[in-house]
Amino acid sequence: MDTIVLPQLAWYNKREAQYPVPSRWLVEECDMTGAYQPAMNIEQIRAAMDNPIDTKPIKELARGKNQIVILFDDLSRVTRTYDFIPLILEELAEAGIKDQNIRFICATGCHGALTRIDFVKKLGEAVLGRFPVYNHNPFGNCIPVGKTKTFGTEISLNEEVIKCDLKIGISGTVPHAMTGFGGGGKIILPGVASYESTKHNHHHAQVDCVPGQTGMGNIDDNPVRRDIEEAAALSGLDFNISVLFNKFGETARVFAGALTPSYTASVKEAKYHYFTPRVTDKDIVIANAFVKATEASGCLNIAYTAIGPQGGDIVLVVNEPAGQIVHYLYGAFGSASFGPEHLTKKVPANVKKVIIYTALPDMANRDSYPVSEKVISLHNWGDVLKILEADYPASANIAIFPYAEMQYTR
């Protein structure tokens, strides 16, 4: 047997796990362009924040302001928010902002709420003892701020955010199946928007878009993204920090400044950074969930592209102690109870099997994945190999996507 090595447990003192595979398999590891971009140190991050795009540094924006909010994405994104907090707090202190005028809000959108343990992972222990940290509530405490032109979405946003006169957002720019790339204005919609605002935007994403407008990496003529950016403009977000990640989920590039130009710059780099050359006609594809392991079905986007017309099997590796994200629009809440935008995902005709491998089974999460007799859930790697070796008793061509949910191809 040979061994493949996959990164695991991004929020649990990350480590690499080894999985044996037959020596007769012809294995190709498919890396994205920026996989080995080194992690930035604090001085490199400071330089990006001290020279923001099309706006002043935080310390200058903060002078004379009263109430400050710092928005950050949740654990379904690998953004290491703690890389930025000390620098932001330094600048706010230099501007004369007192601790009691600063709060943090997790931009959960329609995801489930975070716990204190989760907040510590994102922000660091010291922040919890010094500042209030809140979850966004999409079901209440939101106030209307305007209406978008693209989808006519009535935008209501978190009232705590709106009442603050300096708003800072931190999020990751990674490929996204609906909006082309995540991050940027998504820290506002759905991040701190009402349930109804997000529902309207996401519903129109399903009914108003034509093929090619949405999908991983498709952002230039994407009406869903356009609707989101209109909502973000209504929020008055003052300072944006967009982050790109290397294969280990570390901070690899930072684009800071005014929302639109800094996010646009991050996307320009992201199109190259996350790009993974297309491979085809593989017998088996192993797609590993790492940076967005709580939304593991996103790994299938690139996995499907590597299976040729002759057919093949996919193994989705998902080892995430928290399980799959609670999503109030898309999730399952009973055997026949679903969020209003729940979608039944289909397996392409040329895919013979999708094996969901996890050592941490969770029966309620079955609806996070395509519902099909082709989909098999297994909890022992030996059982995965038995099925694959029976299907491919001789040699097999294998593609491995080590962090599949942030890889995209064209």
C-alpha positions as CSV (number, residue, x, y, z in Angstrom):
1,M,0.0,0.0,0.0
2,D,1.0,3.6,-0.6
3,T,-0.2,6.5,1.6
4,I,-1.9,9.8,0.7
5,V,-1.7,12.7,3.2
6,L,-4.7,15.1,3.6
7,P,-5.0,18.2,5.9
8,Q,-7.6,17.8,8.5
9,L,-9.3,19.7,11.4
10,A,-8.7,23.3,10.5
11,W,-10.0,24.5,13.8
12,Y,-8.6,21.8,16.0
13,N,-4.9,22.3,16.0
14,K,-4.8,21.2,12.4
15,R,-2.9,18.1,11.4
16,E,-2.4,15.9,8.4
17,A,-4.0,12.5,8.3
18,Q,-2.6,9.5,6.4
19,Y,-4.8,7.2,4.3
20,P,-3.5,4.0,2.7
21,V,-4.3,3.3,-0.9
22,P,-3.3,0.4,-3.2
23,S,0.1,0.8,-4.8
24,R,-1.3,-0.1,-8.2
25,W,-3.4,3.1,-8.2
26,L,-2.0,5.9,-10.4
27,V,-2.5,8.9,-8.1
28,E,-2.4,12.6,-9.1
29,E,-2.5,15.3,-6.4
30,C,-4.2,18.4,-7.8
31,D,-3.0,21.5,-6.1
32,M,-4.2,25.1,-6.6
33,T,-1.8,27.7,-7.8
34,G,-1.4,29.4,-4.4
35,A,-1.2,26.2,-2.4
36,Y,2.3,26.9,-1.0
37,Q,2.1,30.6,-0.6
38,P,3.7,31.2,2.8
39,A,1.7,32.5,5.8
40,M,2.0,36.2,6.3
41,N,3.7,37.4,9.5
42,I,2.3,40.3,11.6
43,E,4.5,42.9,10.0
44,Q,3.4,41.9,6.5
45,I,-0.3,42.1,7.6
46,R,0.4,45.5,9.3
47,A,1.9,46.8,6.0
48,A,-1.3,45.9,4.1
49,M,-3.5,47.6,6.7
50,D,-1.3,50.6,7.0
51,N,-1.6,51.2,3.2
52,P,-5.3,50.6,2.5
53,I,-6.9,50.8,-0.9
54,D,-8.8,54.0,-1.6
55,T,-9.4,55.0,2.0
56,K,-7.5,56.1,5.1
57,P,-6.1,53.7,7.7
58,I,-8.4,52.6,10.5
59,K,-6.7,55.0,13.0
60,E,-7.6,58.0,10.9
61,L,-11.2,56.7,10.1
62,A,-11.8,56.2,13.8
63,R,-10.9,59.7,15.0
64,G,-13.9,61.4,16.3
65,K,-16.1,58.3,16.1
66,N,-18.0,56.9,19.0
67,Q,-19.3,53.4,18.6
68,I,-17.2,50.7,16.8
69,V,-18.2,47.3,15.5
70,I,-15.9,44.6,14.1
71,L,-17.7,42.0,12.0
72,F,-16.2,38.6,11.3
73,D,-17.3,35.4,9.6
74,D,-18.1,32.2,11.4
75,L,-16.4,28.8,11.7
76,S,-17.7,27.6,8.3
77,R,-14.9,30.0,7.0
78,V,-11.3,29.4,7.8
79,T,-10.5,33.2,8.2
80,R,-8.0,33.5,11.1
81,T,-9.6,36.6,12.5
82,Y,-7.1,36.6,15.4
83,D,-4.4,37.5,12.9
84,F,-5.9,41.0,12.5
85,I,-7.4,41.8,15.9
86,P,-4.3,43.1,17.7
87,L,-3.5,45.5,14.8
88,I,-7.1,46.8,14.6
89,L,-7.2,47.4,18.4
90,E,-3.8,49.2,18.2
91,E,-5.2,51.6,15.6
92,L,-8.4,52.1,17.5
93,A,-6.5,52.9,20.7
94,E,-4.3,55.3,18.9
95,A,-7.5,57.1,17.7
96,G,-8.6,57.4,21.3
97,I,-11.4,54.8,21.2
98,K,-12.1,53.3,24.6
99,D,-12.7,49.5,25.0
100,Q,-16.3,50.0,26.2
101,N,-17.1,51.5,22.8
102,I,-16.0,48.4,20.8
103,R,-18.0,45.3,20.1
104,F,-17.6,42.2,17.9
105,I,-20.4,40.6,16.0
106,C,-20.2,37.3,14.2
107,A,-21.8,37.6,10.8
108,T,-23.5,34.3,10.9
109,G,-26.1,35.1,8.2
110,C,-28.7,32.2,8.4
111,H,-26.2,29.8,10.0
112,G,-26.5,28.6,13.5
113,A,-25.1,30.6,16.4
114,L,-21.6,30.3,17.7
115,T,-20.7,29.3,21.3
116,R,-18.0,30.9,23.5
117,I,-15.6,28.0,22.4
118,D,-16.1,29.0,18.8
119,F,-15.5,32.7,19.5
120,V,-12.2,31.9,21.2
121,K,-11.1,29.9,18.1
122,K,-11.9,32.9,15.8
123,L,-10.8,35.8,18.1
124,G,-8.5,34.5,20.8
125,E,-9.2,34.1,24.5
126,A,-8.1,37.6,25.4
127,V,-10.8,39.2,23.3
128,L,-13.6,37.4,25.2
129,G,-12.4,38.8,28.5
130,R,-12.1,42.4,27.2
131,F,-15.0,43.0,24.7
132,P,-18.6,41.8,24.2
133,V,-18.9,39.4,21.3
134,Y,-22.3,38.7,19.9
135,N,-24.0,36.5,17.4
136,H,-26.1,38.1,14.6
137,N,-29.8,37.3,15.0
138,P,-31.4,37.0,11.5
139,F,-34.9,36.6,13.0
140,G,-35.1,39.9,14.9
141,N,-33.4,43.1,15.9
142,C,-32.9,44.1,12.2
143,I,-33.9,47.5,10.8
144,P,-34.7,48.5,7.1
145,V,-32.0,50.5,5.3
146,G,-33.1,50.4,1.7
147,K,-33.8,48.3,-1.4
148,T,-31.6,46.8,-4.1
149,K,-32.1,47.4,-7.8
150,T,-30.9,43.9,-9.0
151,F,-33.5,41.7,-7.2
152,G,-35.5,44.4,-5.5
153,T,-34.4,42.9,-2.1
154,E,-35.7,44.8,0.9
155,I,-32.6,45.1,3.0
156,S,-32.9,45.0,6.8
157,L,-29.7,44.8,8.8
158,N,-28.6,44.2,12.4
159,E,-29.5,47.3,14.4
160,E,-26.4,47.1,16.5
161,V,-24.3,47.3,13.4
162,I,-26.3,50.1,11.9
163,K,-26.1,52.3,15.1
164,C,-22.3,52.1,15.1
165,D,-20.5,54.9,13.3
166,L,-17.4,52.9,12.4
167,K,-17.9,49.5,10.8
168,I,-15.0,47.1,10.1
169,G,-15.4,43.7,8.3
170,I,-13.0,40.8,8.1
171,S,-13.7,37.8,5.8
172,G,-12.1,35.4,3.4
173,T,-12.3,35.5,-0.4
174,V,-12.7,31.9,-1.6
175,P,-14.5,30.4,-4.6
176,H,-18.3,30.1,-3.9
177,A,-20.9,28.1,-5.9
178,M,-23.5,30.9,-5.8
179,T,-21.6,34.2,-5.7
180,G,-18.5,33.2,-7.6
181,F,-16.3,34.1,-4.7
182,G,-17.2,34.6,-1.1
183,G,-16.3,37.4,1.3
184,G,-16.5,41.1,0.7
185,G,-20.1,42.3,0.7
186,K,-21.3,38.9,2.0
187,I,-20.2,40.0,5.5
188,I,-23.3,42.2,5.2
189,L,-25.7,40.1,3.1
190,P,-26.3,37.5,4.3
191,G,-23.8,38.1,7.2
192,V,-25.8,40.6,9.3
193,A,-29.0,40.8,7.2
194,S,-32.5,39.7,8.3
195,Y,-33.8,36.2,7.4
196,E,-36.3,37.7,5.0
197,S,-33.6,39.8,3.2
198,T,-31.4,36.7,2.8
199,K,-34.3,34.5,1.8
200,H,-35.2,36.9,-1.0
201,N,-31.7,37.2,-2.3
202,H,-31.1,33.4,-2.2
203,H,-34.4,32.6,-3.8
204,H,-33.7,34.8,-6.8
205,A,-30.3,33.2,-7.1
206,Q,-32.2,30.0,-7.9
207,V,-34.9,31.3,-10.2
208,D,-33.4,34.4,-11.9
209,C,-29.9,33.2,-12.9
210,V,-29.0,31.5,-16.2
211,P,-26.2,28.9,-16.5
212,G,-22.8,30.4,-16.3
213,Q,-23.8,33.5,-14.3
214,T,-23.2,31.7,-11.0
215,G,-20.9,28.9,-10.0
216,M,-17.4,28.6,-8.6
217,G,-15.3,31.6,-9.8
218,N,-18.1,33.1,-11.9
219,I,-18.4,36.7,-10.5
220,D,-18.1,39.2,-13.4
221,D,-21.7,39.0,-14.5
222,N,-23.2,37.5,-11.4
223,P,-26.5,39.1,-10.4
224,V,-26.4,37.4,-7.0
225,R,-23.1,39.1,-6.2
226,R,-24.4,42.4,-7.6
227,D,-27.4,42.3,-5.3
228,I,-25.1,41.6,-2.3
229,E,-22.8,44.5,-3.2
230,E,-25.8,46.8,-3.4
231,A,-26.8,45.7,0.1
232,A,-23.3,46.2,1.4
233,A,-23.3,49.7,0.1
234,L,-26.4,50.4,2.1
235,S,-24.7,49.3,5.3
236,G,-22.0,52.0,5.4
237,L,-19.2,49.5,5.9
238,D,-16.1,51.7,6.4
239,F,-13.2,49.3,6.2
240,N,-12.9,45.9,4.6
241,I,-10.3,43.2,5.1
242,S,-10.3,40.4,2.5
243,V,-8.1,37.4,3.0
244,L,-6.8,34.7,0.8
245,F,-5.6,31.3,2.2
246,N,-2.9,28.8,1.5
247,K,-3.5,25.0,1.5
248,F,-3.2,25.0,5.3
249,G,-5.9,27.7,5.8
250,E,-3.3,30.2,6.8
251,T,-3.4,33.9,5.9
252,A,-1.6,34.1,2.6
253,R,-2.7,37.5,1.1
254,V,-4.5,40.5,2.6
255,F,-6.4,43.2,0.7
256,A,-7.5,46.0,3.0
257,G,-9.4,49.3,2.4
258,A,-12.7,50.6,1.1
259,L,-15.0,47.7,0.4
260,T,-15.4,47.7,-3.4
261,P,-11.8,48.3,-4.5
262,S,-10.2,46.1,-1.8
263,Y,-12.6,43.2,-2.5
264,T,-12.2,43.7,-6.3
265,A,-8.4,43.5,-5.8
266,S,-8.8,40.3,-3.7
267,V,-10.9,38.6,-6.4
268,K,-8.5,39.5,-9.1
269,E,-5.7,37.7,-7.2
270,A,-8.1,34.9,-6.1
271,K,-8.9,33.9,-9.7
272,Y,-5.3,33.0,-10.0
273,H,-4.6,31.9,-6.5
274,Y,-7.3,29.2,-6.2
275,F,-7.2,28.1,-9.8
276,T,-6.6,24.3,-10.1
277,P,-5.8,22.9,-13.6
278,R,-8.5,20.7,-14.9
279,V,-8.0,17.0,-14.9
280,T,-10.4,14.6,-16.6
281,D,-11.3,10.9,-17.1
282,K,-10.4,9.8,-13.6
283,D,-11.8,6.6,-12.3
284,I,-11.7,7.8,-8.7
285,V,-11.7,11.3,-7.2
286,I,-10.8,11.8,-3.6
287,A,-12.1,15.2,-2.4
288,N,-11.0,16.3,1.0
289,A,-13.1,18.8,3.1
290,F,-10.7,21.1,5.1
291,V,-11.2,24.9,5.0
292,K,-15.0,24.7,4.9
293,A,-15.5,21.2,6.4
294,T,-18.9,22.2,7.9
295,E,-20.1,22.8,4.3
296,A,-18.5,19.7,2.8
297,S,-20.9,19.2,-0.1
298,G,-19.1,22.1,-1.8
299,C,-16.2,19.8,-2.4
300,L,-18.3,18.0,-5.0
301,N,-18.2,21.0,-7.3
302,I,-14.6,20.4,-8.5
303,A,-14.8,16.6,-7.9
304,Y,-17.5,16.2,-10.5
305,T,-15.4,17.9,-13.2
306,A,-12.7,15.2,-13.0
307,I,-15.0,12.3,-13.8
308,G,-15.1,11.5,-17.5
309,P,-18.0,10.3,-19.6
310,Q,-16.9,6.7,-19.0
311,G,-17.9,7.2,-15.3
312,G,-16.2,7.0,-12.0
313,D,-16.5,7.1,-8.2
314,I,-16.0,10.0,-5.8
315,V,-14.9,9.8,-2.2
316,L,-15.7,12.8,0.0
317,V,-13.5,12.9,3.1
318,V,-15.2,14.8,5.9
319,N,-13.8,14.7,9.4
320,E,-15.3,17.6,11.3
321,P,-16.2,17.3,15.0
322,A,-18.8,20.1,14.7
323,G,-20.7,18.3,11.9
324,Q,-22.4,20.2,9.1
325,I,-23.5,23.8,9.5
326,V,-27.0,24.6,10.7
327,H,-28.6,26.6,7.8
328,Y,-32.0,27.9,8.4
329,L,-32.7,28.4,4.7
330,Y,-31.3,25.2,3.2
331,G,-31.1,22.7,6.1
332,A,-33.1,19.8,7.3
333,F,-35.0,20.0,10.6
334,G,-36.8,16.7,10.5
335,S,-37.4,13.8,8.2
336,A,-39.8,15.9,6.1
337,S,-39.0,19.4,7.6
338,F,-36.7,21.7,5.6
339,G,-35.7,25.3,5.3
340,P,-37.7,27.2,2.6
341,E,-34.9,27.2,0.1
342,H,-33.9,23.5,0.6
343,L,-32.5,22.0,-2.6
344,T,-32.4,18.3,-3.5
345,K,-28.9,17.9,-4.9
346,K,-28.5,15.5,-7.8
347,V,-25.6,13.3,-8.7
348,P,-24.4,13.6,-12.3
349,A,-25.3,10.6,-14.5
350,N,-21.6,9.8,-15.2
351,V,-20.8,9.5,-11.5
352,K,-21.3,5.9,-10.4
353,K,-21.0,6.4,-6.6
354,V,-20.4,9.1,-4.1
355,I,-18.9,7.7,-0.9
356,I,-19.1,10.1,2.1
357,Y,-16.3,9.0,4.4
358,T,-16.4,10.3,7.9
359,A,-15.1,8.9,11.2
360,L,-17.7,11.1,12.9
361,P,-21.1,9.9,11.7
362,D,-24.2,12.1,12.0
363,M,-27.4,10.7,10.6
364,A,-29.2,14.1,10.6
365,N,-26.6,15.5,8.2
366,R,-27.5,13.1,5.4
367,D,-29.5,15.8,3.7
368,S,-26.4,18.0,3.5
369,Y,-25.3,15.8,0.6
370,P,-27.1,14.7,-2.6
371,V,-30.0,12.3,-1.9
372,S,-29.5,9.3,-4.2
373,E,-29.0,5.6,-4.1
374,K,-25.6,6.4,-5.5
375,V,-24.6,8.0,-2.2
376,I,-23.0,5.8,0.4
377,S,-21.9,6.8,3.9
378,L,-19.0,4.9,5.4
379,H,-17.1,5.3,8.7
380,N,-14.2,3.0,8.2
381,W,-11.5,3.7,5.6
382,G,-11.0,0.0,5.1
383,D,-14.6,-0.3,4.0
384,V,-14.1,2.5,1.5
385,L,-11.1,0.6,0.0
386,K,-13.1,-2.6,-0.2
387,I,-15.7,-1.0,-2.4
388,L,-13.2,0.8,-4.6
389,E,-10.9,-2.2,-5.1
390,A,-14.0,-4.3,-6.0
391,D,-14.9,-1.7,-8.7
392,Y,-11.3,-1.4,-9.9
393,P,-9.5,-4.7,-9.4
394,A,-6.7,-3.7,-11.7
395,S,-5.1,-0.2,-11.9
396,A,-7.2,3.0,-11.5
397,N,-6.5,6.6,-12.3
398,I,-7.0,8.7,-9.2
399,A,-7.3,12.5,-8.6
400,I,-6.9,14.0,-5.2
401,F,-8.2,17.5,-4.3
402,P,-6.7,18.1,-0.8
403,Y,-8.8,21.1,0.1
404,A,-11.5,20.7,-2.5
405,E,-14.0,23.4,-1.3
406,M,-11.6,26.2,-2.1
407,Q,-10.4,24.8,-5.4
408,Y,-11.9,25.7,-8.7
409,T,-11.3,25.1,-12.4
410,R,-12.6,26.3,-15.7
